[in-house]
Amino acid sequence: MCGIAGIVSATDAFSRESRDAALRMSERMRKRGPDGEGLWTAPGVVLAHRRLAILDLDPRSNQPMLTSDGRYAIVFNGEIYNFRDLRAELENAGSRFQTTSDTEVLLAMFAQEGERMLPKLRGMFALAIWDTQARELFLARDPYGIKPLYYSQTHSGIIFASQVKAIIASGLVPPEIEAAGMTGFYLWGSVPEPWTIFKNVFALPAGTWLRMRAGSEGYPVCWNDIGENWRLKDPASPANAVQAHVKRAMIDSVQAHLVSDVPVSVFLSGGVDSSVIAGLASQLGAKVEGITIGFEEFSAQNRDEVPVAAAIARHYNLPHHVRRVTRGEFDEDAPRILDAMDQPSIDGVNTWFASKAAAERGYKVVLSGVGGDELFRGYSYTRQIPRNVRLSKFVASLPGSRIALRTACNYLAQKRSHPKLKGVPQFMGSLEGAYFLKRGLFLPEELPELLGHETARIGLERLGGVTSTLSGAGGIDGVSAMCLLDSTIYLRNQLLRDSDWASMAHSLELRTPLVDAALLDTLKPYFATFSNGAGKTILADSPSKALPSEVIHRRKTGFGVPMEQWLMTANQNAWNEIPLLSSKGTPWARRWAKTVMDHSVNDSLGAVAPGIGAHAHVG
């Protein structure tokens, strides 16, 4: 796991400005790679790399790395879990290697196959390869979008990096706020791909590659659209056959994600997903330690993960470390959290503290259970939303129902502190609209109060409307549509992105056995069998030694942090200025979103970023 950056200049002349800019980007990403830094320059190009050494710890595997003939140079962030098999194939064809790293395998494959190599790769990756002969930059990203990659095309050339803040740190891209990015964040709680909150800085979309030359505009080419996996209409398979397939596929995925030359830990909550990963790792003979975070605010409640996680660790005879996090520590860490947050998000604080706990134990690698609900249909609303949409369409067909519904929803939104209820008449008529009501943060009509009328108008126009990013869900059954949207919106733009910045801020590589393109491809014929709660039951039966009953029958709580309690006692002055946020029952995520965005804007303008206590008057 690393940080990558580079600049392709408009001319071939050596540019000290480009070199210095690349060094500034590298320095901004120091936490992503404390084990080594590299810089390579050639006519018209500079590549920079920060290394977190996981495979082949020897300096011989440092990057940037070049082919023996000097034609191709690579900087790469991520892990290729099947690199040993790929290397064996290359060696059988005559290739020779100087390292035992996956980076050298990537370089050799690209030299032979170009972008045709991408479907062969199993892992998480964002890579950049410079072709010295063609004077061309090649960028690519994994299908799920686990690893981030951003780029900007300016009058002086092409700039790319693993972090948006690194591109801004180059000094070559003005930190001008992008209305679409801000609007998208307030709508969803995260910035929808390919936007960022800065003008002319874009995310390379997940599952795409891009060839670029200075002076000419390139366009991303999709090589793997994971959404296609939910557009299939497969009949349900016999349960016993599905169970066997899932068990084999899960063992294969966990085994692949254990490939490492350093010790591995696992985030251990009280849920099925992390418990299955811990159980399978134990079954495979891996020496992993469970890491659990606990909070006094959750003590003796169902949301307390510690007792159940401890039972899982005992059940599988795993070492177990519990890290308690207090309100005071949150207040102290908040400025660092906001600084590490590469793009604004209402989530990620949980992963920050879990990653901090793992790093304190000396780990560089951790396995996470993120993605299990999206793959195995674990969210109850995947069934509820399609039913609600059908009911909404029926109600809308009744005479006079629209006015009555609007009046009732407006009343309930005010009285019950559920402000999004006001959007029911507008959005509940489609799966995409209903999904927005479930996952969205603010309604479009509320944006002018946060952004001003003109910024909100421009932002919505540039986004293409509220549900523009949800296209493609229509035409398939409702449950599959929910899974598709969860995987390509919520998982991609929020959970995975937050997992990256929060873990890398602690120089920790977070791996996701349940977010794996190979696993997805293996299980797609059985998606219909995962409906009505059966998917998580099948997943729970994957380890040979069954999960403890308290895990299987425990009510789902999620990997939560007591943000509501931590923000509840905040000084109201920061939010009283905005009526939308001033009422006592305002959801905490809305107030936190304002704090996060204010910090992002102030930081981009070069303002001194105050701590959360000063900035949001918490404490």
C-alpha positions as CSV (number, residue, x, y, z in Angstrom):
1,M,0.0,0.0,0.0
2,C,1.4,3.3,-1.0
3,G,0.9,6.8,-2.3
4,I,1.6,7.6,-6.0
5,A,1.9,10.9,-7.8
6,G,3.2,12.3,-11.0
7,I,3.4,15.2,-13.5
8,V,3.6,15.1,-17.2
9,S,4.7,18.4,-18.5
10,A,3.6,20.1,-21.7
11,T,7.2,20.2,-22.9
12,D,10.0,17.7,-22.8
13,A,12.4,20.1,-21.1
14,F,13.4,19.3,-17.5
15,S,11.4,21.4,-15.1
16,R,12.6,22.1,-11.6
17,E,9.0,23.4,-11.0
18,S,7.6,20.0,-11.8
19,R,10.1,18.2,-9.7
20,D,9.5,20.4,-6.7
21,A,5.7,20.1,-7.2
22,A,6.0,16.3,-7.2
23,L,8.1,16.4,-4.0
24,R,5.3,18.5,-2.3
25,M,2.7,15.9,-3.4
26,S,4.9,13.1,-2.0
27,E,5.4,14.9,1.3
28,R,1.6,15.4,1.6
29,M,1.2,11.6,1.4
30,R,4.0,10.7,3.8
31,K,1.6,8.7,6.1
32,R,0.7,6.5,3.1
33,G,4.2,5.3,2.8
34,P,6.7,5.9,5.7
35,D,9.0,3.0,4.6
36,G,10.4,4.6,1.5
37,E,10.2,7.4,-1.0
38,G,11.2,7.5,-4.6
39,L,11.4,10.1,-7.3
40,W,12.1,9.5,-11.0
41,T,12.5,12.1,-13.7
42,A,12.8,11.9,-17.4
43,P,12.2,14.5,-20.2
44,G,8.8,15.9,-19.5
45,V,7.8,13.6,-16.7
46,V,8.2,13.2,-12.9
47,L,6.9,10.2,-11.0
48,A,6.9,10.1,-7.2
49,H,6.1,7.2,-4.8
50,R,5.6,6.7,-1.0
51,R,6.1,3.1,0.1
52,L,4.4,1.0,2.8
53,A,6.4,-2.2,2.6
54,I,4.1,-5.3,2.7
55,L,5.6,-7.6,0.1
56,D,9.3,-8.1,-0.6
57,L,10.5,-5.7,2.1
58,D,13.9,-5.3,0.4
59,P,14.7,-1.8,-1.0
60,R,15.1,-3.5,-4.4
61,S,11.2,-3.3,-4.7
62,N,11.1,0.4,-4.2
63,Q,9.3,2.5,-6.7
64,P,9.3,4.1,-9.2
65,M,10.3,0.9,-11.0
66,L,11.5,0.6,-14.6
67,T,11.6,-2.3,-17.1
68,S,15.1,-3.5,-17.9
69,D,15.0,-1.8,-21.3
70,G,14.0,1.5,-19.6
71,R,10.9,1.9,-21.8
72,Y,8.2,1.7,-19.0
73,A,8.2,3.2,-15.5
74,I,5.5,2.4,-12.9
75,V,4.2,3.8,-9.7
76,F,1.6,1.5,-8.1
77,N,-0.7,1.6,-5.0
78,G,-2.4,-1.5,-3.8
79,E,-1.9,-5.3,-3.8
80,I,-2.2,-7.9,-6.5
81,Y,-3.1,-11.1,-4.6
82,N,-2.6,-13.5,-7.5
83,F,0.8,-12.1,-8.5
84,R,2.6,-15.3,-7.8
85,D,0.5,-17.2,-10.3
86,L,0.9,-14.5,-12.9
87,R,4.6,-14.4,-12.3
88,A,4.8,-18.2,-12.9
89,E,3.0,-17.8,-16.2
90,L,5.4,-15.1,-17.2
91,E,8.5,-17.1,-16.2
92,N,7.2,-20.1,-18.2
93,A,7.1,-17.7,-21.2
94,G,10.7,-16.6,-20.6
95,S,10.5,-13.6,-18.3
96,R,13.0,-13.1,-15.5
97,F,12.6,-11.2,-12.3
98,Q,14.9,-9.4,-9.9
99,T,12.4,-9.0,-7.0
100,T,9.6,-11.0,-5.4
101,S,7.2,-8.0,-5.6
102,D,3.9,-7.7,-7.3
103,T,5.0,-4.4,-8.8
104,E,7.6,-6.0,-11.1
105,V,4.9,-8.5,-12.3
106,L,2.6,-5.7,-13.2
107,L,5.4,-4.0,-15.1
108,A,6.2,-7.1,-17.1
109,M,2.6,-7.8,-17.9
110,F,2.0,-4.3,-19.2
111,A,5.1,-4.4,-21.4
112,Q,3.6,-7.5,-23.1
113,E,-0.1,-6.9,-23.0
114,G,-0.9,-3.3,-22.2
115,E,-4.4,-2.8,-20.8
116,R,-5.4,-6.4,-21.8
117,M,-3.7,-7.4,-18.5
118,L,-6.3,-5.7,-16.3
119,P,-8.9,-8.5,-16.2
120,K,-6.2,-10.9,-15.1
121,L,-5.4,-9.0,-11.9
122,R,-7.0,-9.9,-8.6
123,G,-6.6,-7.2,-6.0
124,M,-7.0,-3.6,-5.2
125,F,-5.0,-1.2,-7.3
126,A,-4.4,2.3,-8.7
127,L,-1.4,2.5,-11.1
128,A,0.3,4.8,-13.4
129,I,2.7,3.7,-16.1
130,W,4.8,6.1,-18.3
131,D,5.8,4.9,-21.8
132,T,9.0,6.8,-22.7
133,Q,8.7,5.9,-26.4
134,A,5.1,6.8,-26.9
135,R,5.3,9.7,-24.5
136,E,2.1,8.5,-23.0
137,L,0.7,8.1,-19.5
138,F,-1.5,5.1,-18.6
139,L,-3.7,5.2,-15.5
140,A,-5.9,2.4,-14.2
141,R,-8.1,1.5,-11.2
142,D,-9.6,-1.7,-9.8
143,P,-13.2,-2.7,-10.5
144,Y,-14.7,-1.8,-7.1
145,G,-12.6,1.4,-6.7
146,I,-11.0,0.2,-3.5
147,K,-7.9,2.3,-4.2
148,P,-8.3,6.0,-5.1
149,L,-6.7,7.8,-8.1
150,Y,-7.2,11.5,-9.0
151,Y,-6.0,13.6,-11.9
152,S,-6.1,17.1,-13.4
153,Q,-5.3,18.4,-16.8
154,T,-3.9,21.9,-16.7
155,H,-2.3,24.3,-19.2
156,S,1.1,23.1,-17.9
157,G,0.4,19.4,-18.2
158,I,-1.2,16.4,-16.4
159,I,-1.1,15.9,-12.7
160,F,-2.2,12.7,-10.8
161,A,-2.0,11.4,-7.2
162,S,-3.6,9.1,-4.7
163,Q,-5.1,12.0,-2.9
164,V,-6.9,15.1,-3.9
165,K,-5.1,17.1,-1.2
166,A,-1.8,16.0,-2.7
167,I,-2.8,17.4,-6.1
168,I,-3.6,20.7,-4.4
169,A,-0.3,20.6,-2.5
170,S,1.5,20.5,-5.8
171,G,0.7,24.2,-6.2
172,L,-0.1,23.7,-9.9
173,V,-3.9,23.4,-9.5
174,P,-5.8,26.4,-7.9
175,P,-7.9,25.3,-4.9
176,E,-11.1,26.6,-6.4
177,I,-14.2,25.0,-5.0
178,E,-16.3,22.9,-7.4
179,A,-20.1,23.5,-7.0
180,A,-20.9,19.9,-8.1
181,G,-18.6,18.4,-5.5
182,M,-20.1,20.5,-2.7
183,T,-23.6,19.8,-3.8
184,G,-23.0,16.1,-4.2
185,F,-21.6,16.0,-0.7
186,Y,-24.5,17.6,0.9
187,L,-26.9,15.4,-1.0
188,W,-25.2,12.1,-0.2
189,G,-22.7,12.7,2.7
190,S,-19.8,11.9,0.4
191,V,-18.7,13.3,-3.0
192,P,-20.0,11.2,-5.9
193,E,-17.5,10.0,-8.4
194,P,-15.9,11.4,-10.6
195,W,-16.3,14.8,-8.9
196,T,-14.2,16.2,-6.1
197,I,-14.7,19.4,-4.2
198,F,-12.1,21.1,-6.4
199,K,-12.5,22.4,-9.9
200,N,-10.6,20.5,-12.6
201,V,-9.7,17.7,-10.3
202,F,-11.4,14.4,-11.0
203,A,-11.5,10.8,-9.7
204,L,-10.6,8.2,-12.3
205,P,-13.8,6.1,-12.2
206,A,-13.6,2.7,-10.7
207,G,-12.9,-0.1,-13.2
208,T,-11.6,2.2,-15.9
209,W,-8.3,3.0,-17.6
210,L,-7.1,6.2,-19.2
211,R,-4.3,7.0,-21.7
212,M,-3.2,10.6,-21.6
213,R,-0.7,12.8,-23.4
214,A,0.3,16.3,-22.6
215,G,-1.7,18.7,-24.7
216,S,-4.5,16.3,-25.6
217,E,-7.5,15.3,-23.5
218,G,-8.0,11.6,-22.6
219,Y,-11.3,9.9,-21.7
220,P,-11.7,7.0,-19.2
221,V,-12.5,3.6,-20.8
222,C,-14.5,1.1,-18.7
223,W,-12.9,-2.3,-18.5
224,N,-15.0,-3.7,-15.7
225,D,-18.4,-2.4,-14.7
226,I,-19.3,-4.3,-11.5
227,G,-22.9,-3.1,-11.9
228,E,-23.4,-5.6,-14.7
229,N,-23.3,-8.4,-12.1
230,W,-26.7,-7.3,-10.6
231,R,-28.4,-6.9,-14.0
232,L,-28.4,-10.7,-14.6
233,K,-31.6,-12.7,-14.1
234,D,-30.5,-16.0,-12.7
235,P,-32.9,-18.5,-11.1
236,A,-32.4,-19.4,-7.5
237,S,-30.2,-22.4,-7.0
238,P,-30.6,-25.2,-4.5
239,A,-29.6,-24.0,-1.0
240,N,-27.1,-26.9,-0.4
241,A,-25.3,-26.3,-3.7
242,V,-25.1,-22.5,-3.0
243,Q,-23.7,-23.1,0.5
244,A,-20.9,-25.2,-0.9
245,H,-20.0,-22.6,-3.5
246,V,-20.0,-19.8,-1.0
247,K,-17.9,-21.7,1.4
248,R,-15.2,-22.4,-1.3
249,A,-15.3,-18.9,-2.6
250,M,-15.0,-17.3,0.9
251,I,-12.0,-19.6,1.8
252,D,-10.4,-18.6,-1.5
253,S,-10.9,-14.9,-0.9
254,V,-9.7,-14.9,2.7
255,Q,-6.7,-17.0,1.7
256,A,-5.8,-14.5,-1.1
257,H,-6.1,-11.5,1.2
258,L,-3.7,-13.1,3.7
259,V,-0.8,-12.9,1.3
260,S,1.7,-10.8,3.2
261,D,5.3,-10.6,4.3
262,V,4.3,-8.8,7.5
263,P,1.8,-9.8,10.3
264,V,-1.9,-9.4,9.7
265,S,-4.8,-8.3,12.0
266,V,-8.5,-8.2,11.6
267,F,-11.1,-5.6,12.6
268,L,-13.4,-7.7,14.8
269,S,-16.9,-6.4,15.6
270,G,-19.9,-8.3,16.8
271,G,-21.3,-8.8,13.3
272,V,-21.3,-11.8,10.9
273,D,-19.0,-10.3,8.3
274,S,-15.9,-9.7,10.4
275,S,-16.6,-12.9,12.4
276,V,-16.6,-15.0,9.3
277,I,-13.3,-13.5,8.2
278,A,-11.8,-14.2,11.6
279,G,-13.1,-17.7,11.6
280,L,-11.8,-18.5,8.1
281,A,-8.4,-17.0,8.8
282,S,-8.2,-19.2,11.9
283,Q,-9.3,-22.2,9.9
284,L,-6.5,-21.5,7.4
285,G,-3.9,-21.4,10.1
286,A,-3.2,-17.7,9.9
287,K,-1.9,-16.0,13.1
288,V,-4.2,-13.0,13.2
289,E,-5.2,-10.8,16.1
290,G,-8.7,-9.3,16.5
291,I,-8.9,-5.6,17.0
292,T,-12.1,-4.2,18.6
293,I,-12.9,-0.6,19.6
294,G,-15.3,0.1,22.5
295,F,-17.1,3.1,23.9
296,E,-18.4,3.9,27.3
297,E,-21.5,5.4,25.7
298,F,-22.5,2.0,24.3
299,S,-21.7,0.1,27.5
300,A,-24.4,-2.5,28.5
301,Q,-26.2,-1.8,25.2
302,N,-26.8,-3.9,22.1
303,R,-24.5,-1.5,20.2
304,D,-21.5,-2.5,22.4
305,E,-19.3,-4.7,20.1
306,V,-16.8,-5.7,22.8
307,P,-18.6,-8.6,24.6
308,V,-19.6,-10.4,21.4
309,A,-16.2,-9.7,19.7
310,A,-14.5,-11.2,22.8
311,A,-16.7,-14.3,22.5
312,I,-15.7,-14.7,18.8
313,A,-12.0,-14.4,19.7
314,R,-12.4,-17.1,22.4
315,H,-14.4,-19.3,20.0
316,Y,-11.6,-19.2,17.4
317,N,-8.7,-19.0,19.9
318,L,-7.5,-15.7,18.5
319,P,-5.6,-13.1,20.4
320,H,-7.9,-10.1,21.0
321,H,-7.2,-6.5,21.7
322,V,-9.8,-4.1,22.9
323,R,-9.2,-0.4,22.5
324,R,-11.4,2.0,24.4
325,V,-12.1,5.4,22.8
326,T,-13.4,8.3,24.8
327,R,-15.1,11.6,24.0
328,G,-12.0,13.4,25.0
329,E,-9.9,11.4,22.6
330,F,-12.4,12.3,19.8
331,D,-12.1,16.0,20.6
332,E,-8.3,15.7,20.6
333,D,-8.1,13.7,17.3
334,A,-10.8,15.6,15.4
335,P,-8.4,18.1,13.8
336,R,-6.2,15.2,12.6
337,I,-9.3,13.3,11.4
338,L,-10.4,16.3,9.3
339,D,-6.9,16.9,7.9
340,A,-6.6,13.2,6.9
341,M,-10.1,13.2,5.3
342,D,-9.1,13.6,1.7
343,Q,-12.6,14.4,0.5
344,P,-15.4,15.5,2.9
345,S,-17.4,12.6,4.3
346,I,-19.8,12.1,7.2
347,D,-18.3,8.7,7.9
348,G,-14.9,7.2,8.5
349,V,-14.4,8.1,12.2
350,N,-15.0,4.5,13.2
351,T,-12.3,3.3,10.8
352,W,-10.0,6.0,12.0
353,F,-10.0,4.8,15.6
354,A,-10.0,1.1,14.6
355,S,-7.0,1.8,12.4
356,K,-5.3,3.8,15.1
357,A,-5.7,0.8,17.5
358,A,-4.2,-1.6,14.9
359,A,-1.3,0.7,14.2
360,E,-0.6,1.0,17.9
361,R,-0.2,-2.8,18.0
362,G,2.5,-2.5,15.3
363,Y,0.4,-3.9,12.4
364,K,0.7,-2.7,8.8
365,V,-2.1,-4.9,7.5
366,V,-5.7,-5.4,8.6
367,L,-8.7,-7.4,7.2
368,S,-12.0,-5.6,7.3
369,G,-15.6,-7.0,6.9
370,V,-16.7,-4.0,4.8
371,G,-18.9,-5.0,1.9
372,G,-20.6,-8.1,3.3
373,D,-24.1,-6.5,3.3
374,E,-23.8,-5.2,-0.2
375,L,-22.8,-8.6,-1.5
376,F,-25.0,-10.9,0.6
377,R,-28.1,-8.6,0.7
378,G,-27.8,-8.0,4.4
379,Y,-29.6,-4.7,4.5
380,S,-33.3,-5.1,5.3
381,Y,-34.2,-2.1,3.1
382,T,-33.2,-4.0,0.0
383,R,-36.6,-5.6,0.4
384,Q,-38.4,-2.8,2.0
385,I,-37.7,-0.1,-0.5
386,P,-39.2,-1.9,-3.6
387,R,-42.3,-2.6,-1.5
388,N,-42.6,1.0,-0.4
389,V,-42.2,2.2,-4.0
390,R,-45.1,-0.1,-5.2
391,L,-47.2,1.2,-2.3
392,S,-46.3,4.8,-3.1
393,K,-47.4,4.4,-6.7
394,F,-50.7,2.9,-5.6
395,V,-51.3,5.8,-3.1
396,A,-50.4,8.4,-5.7
397,S,-53.1,6.9,-8.0
398,L,-55.9,7.7,-5.5
399,P,-57.9,11.0,-6.0
400,G,-56.5,13.8,-3.9
401,S,-53.7,11.7,-2.4
402,R,-50.8,13.9,-3.6
403,I,-51.9,17.0,-1.6
404,A,-52.8,15.0,1.4
405,L,-49.5,13.1,1.3
406,R,-47.5,16.3,0.9
407,T,-49.2,17.9,3.9
408,A,-48.7,14.8,6.1
409,C,-45.1,14.4,5.2
410,N,-44.3,18.1,5.8
411,Y,-46.0,17.9,9.2
412,L,-44.2,14.7,10.2
413,A,-40.9,16.0,9.0
414,Q,-41.2,18.9,11.5
415,K,-42.6,17.0,14.4
416,R,-40.6,13.9,14.3
417,S,-37.2,15.2,13.4
418,H,-37.1,13.3,10.2
419,P,-36.5,16.1,7.7
420,K,-36.2,13.9,4.7
421,L,-39.9,12.9,5.0
422,K,-40.6,16.1,3.1
423,G,-39.1,14.4,0.0
424,V,-41.4,11.4,0.0
425,P,-44.0,12.9,-2.5
426,Q,-41.2,13.8,-4.9
427,F,-38.9,10.8,-4.7
428,M,-40.9,7.8,-3.6
429,G,-42.2,7.0,-7.1
430,S,-39.0,5.3,-8.3
431,L,-36.4,3.0,-7.0
432,E,-33.7,5.5,-7.6
433,G,-35.6,8.3,-5.8
434,A,-36.5,6.0,-2.8
435,Y,-32.9,4.9,-2.6
436,F,-31.9,8.6,-2.4
437,L,-34.3,9.1,0.5
438,K,-32.7,6.2,2.3
439,R,-29.1,7.1,1.7
440,G,-29.2,10.8,1.1
441,L,-28.4,13.5,3.6
442,F,-30.1,16.8,2.5
443,L,-32.9,17.4,0.1
444,P,-32.3,19.5,-3.0
445,E,-34.7,22.2,-1.7
446,E,-32.5,22.5,1.4
447,L,-29.3,23.2,-0.4
448,P,-29.6,27.0,-0.9
449,E,-29.6,27.4,2.9
450,L,-26.3,25.7,3.0
451,L,-24.6,26.8,-0.2
452,G,-26.5,29.9,-1.4
453,H,-29.0,29.8,-4.3
454,E,-26.6,30.3,-7.1
455,T,-24.0,27.7,-6.0
456,A,-26.8,25.2,-5.3
457,R,-28.3,25.8,-8.8
458,I,-25.0,25.4,-10.6
459,G,-24.1,22.4,-8.5
460,L,-27.3,20.6,-9.3
461,E,-27.0,21.4,-13.0
462,R,-23.4,20.1,-13.2
463,L,-24.4,17.0,-11.3
464,G,-27.2,16.4,-13.8
465,G,-29.8,16.3,-11.0
466,V,-30.2,14.3,-7.8
467,T,-30.5,10.9,-9.3
468,S,-28.2,11.2,-12.2
469,T,-25.6,9.0,-10.5
470,L,-28.2,6.4,-10.0
471,S,-28.9,5.6,-13.6
472,G,-28.7,2.0,-14.6
473,A,-30.8,0.6,-11.8
474,G,-34.0,0.5,-13.8
475,G,-35.0,-2.5,-15.7
476,I,-34.0,-5.1,-13.1
477,D,-35.8,-6.4,-10.0
478,G,-36.0,-4.1,-7.0
479,V,-33.7,-6.1,-4.7
480,S,-31.0,-6.3,-7.3
481,A,-31.3,-2.6,-8.0
482,M,-30.7,-1.8,-4.3
483,C,-27.6,-4.0,-4.3
484,L,-26.3,-2.4,-7.5
485,L,-26.8,1.1,-6.0
486,D,-25.3,0.2,-2.7
487,S,-22.2,-1.2,-4.4
488,T,-21.7,1.6,-6.9
489,I,-22.8,4.5,-4.7
490,Y,-22.6,3.9,-1.0
491,L,-19.8,1.3,-0.9
492,R,-17.7,3.0,-3.6
493,N,-18.1,6.7,-2.7
494,Q,-18.2,6.4,1.1
495,L,-17.3,3.1,2.7
496,L,-14.3,2.3,0.6
497,R,-13.0,5.8,0.2
498,D,-13.3,6.3,4.0
499,S,-11.6,3.0,4.6
500,D,-8.6,4.2,2.5
501,W,-8.0,7.6,4.1
502,A,-8.7,6.6,7.6
503,S,-6.4,3.5,7.5
504,M,-3.6,5.2,5.5
505,A,-3.5,8.1,7.9
506,H,-2.1,5.4,10.3
507,S,0.1,3.8,7.7
508,L,-2.1,0.8,7.7
509,E,-3.2,-1.3,4.7
510,L,-6.8,-2.2,4.9
511,R,-7.9,-5.3,2.9
512,T,-11.4,-6.2,2.0
513,P,-12.0,-10.0,1.4
514,L,-15.7,-9.3,0.9
515,V,-15.0,-6.6,-1.7
516,D,-13.2,-8.6,-4.3
517,A,-14.0,-8.7,-8.0
518,A,-13.1,-12.4,-8.3
519,L,-15.5,-13.3,-5.4
520,L,-18.2,-11.2,-7.0
521,D,-17.8,-13.0,-10.3
522,T,-17.9,-16.4,-8.6
523,L,-21.1,-15.6,-6.6
524,K,-23.2,-13.7,-9.1
525,P,-25.1,-16.8,-10.3
526,Y,-26.4,-17.3,-6.8
527,F,-27.6,-13.7,-6.0
528,A,-31.3,-14.7,-6.1
529,T,-30.7,-17.2,-3.4
530,F,-29.3,-14.5,-1.1
531,S,-32.7,-12.8,-0.8
532,N,-34.9,-12.5,2.3
533,G,-32.1,-12.7,4.7
534,A,-30.7,-16.0,3.4
535,G,-27.5,-14.5,2.2
536,K,-26.1,-13.6,5.6
537,T,-27.1,-17.0,6.9
538,I,-25.2,-18.7,4.1
539,L,-22.2,-16.5,4.7
540,A,-22.3,-17.3,8.4
541,D,-22.0,-21.0,7.6
542,S,-18.8,-20.5,5.7
543,P,-16.3,-21.4,8.5
544,S,-16.0,-25.1,9.3
545,K,-16.4,-24.2,13.0
546,A,-19.8,-22.5,13.2
547,L,-20.1,-18.9,14.4
548,P,-21.2,-18.5,18.0
549,S,-25.0,-18.3,18.3
550,E,-24.9,-14.8,19.8
551,V,-23.3,-13.6,16.6
552,I,-25.9,-15.2,14.3
553,H,-28.9,-14.1,16.2
554,R,-27.7,-10.7,17.3
555,R,-29.7,-7.7,16.0
556,K,-27.8,-5.8,13.4
557,T,-26.2,-2.6,14.7
558,G,-23.4,-1.7,12.3
559,F,-19.9,-0.6,13.0
560,G,-20.9,2.5,14.9
561,V,-19.3,5.4,16.8
562,P,-21.3,7.5,19.4
563,M,-21.2,10.6,17.2
564,E,-24.7,11.6,18.3
565,Q,-23.7,11.7,21.9
566,W,-20.4,13.4,21.2
567,L,-22.1,16.1,19.2
568,M,-25.2,16.4,21.4
569,T,-23.6,18.6,24.0
570,A,-22.0,20.9,21.4
571,N,-22.3,24.6,21.8
572,Q,-25.2,25.5,19.5
573,N,-23.7,28.8,18.3
574,A,-22.1,27.3,15.2
575,W,-25.4,25.9,14.0
576,N,-27.9,28.4,15.2
577,E,-26.9,30.6,12.3
578,I,-28.5,28.1,10.0
579,P,-32.2,27.3,10.8
580,L,-31.9,24.0,9.0
581,L,-29.5,22.8,11.6
582,S,-30.6,24.7,14.7
583,S,-33.5,22.5,16.0
584,K,-32.7,20.2,18.9
585,G,-33.7,17.1,17.0
586,T,-31.5,17.8,13.9
587,P,-29.7,14.5,12.9
588,W,-26.1,14.5,14.0
589,A,-24.9,13.6,10.5
590,R,-26.2,16.9,9.1
591,R,-24.3,18.9,11.7
592,W,-21.2,16.9,11.3
593,A,-21.5,17.4,7.5
594,K,-21.4,21.2,8.0
595,T,-18.4,20.9,10.2
596,V,-16.6,18.7,7.7
597,M,-17.4,21.0,4.7
598,D,-16.4,24.1,6.6
599,H,-13.1,22.6,7.4
600,S,-12.5,21.5,3.7
601,V,-13.3,25.0,2.4
602,N,-11.2,26.8,5.0
603,D,-8.3,24.4,4.4
604,S,-8.5,24.9,0.7
605,L,-8.4,28.7,1.1
606,G,-5.3,28.4,3.2
607,A,-7.0,29.3,6.5
608,V,-5.6,27.9,9.7
609,A,-7.7,24.8,10.3
610,P,-8.9,25.1,13.9
611,G,-9.7,22.1,16.1
612,I,-13.2,20.7,16.3
613,G,-13.6,22.4,19.6
614,A,-13.0,25.8,18.2
615,H,-14.5,25.2,14.7
616,A,-17.7,23.5,15.6
617,H,-17.9,24.6,19.3
618,V,-17.9,21.0,20.5
619,G,-17.0,20.5,24.2
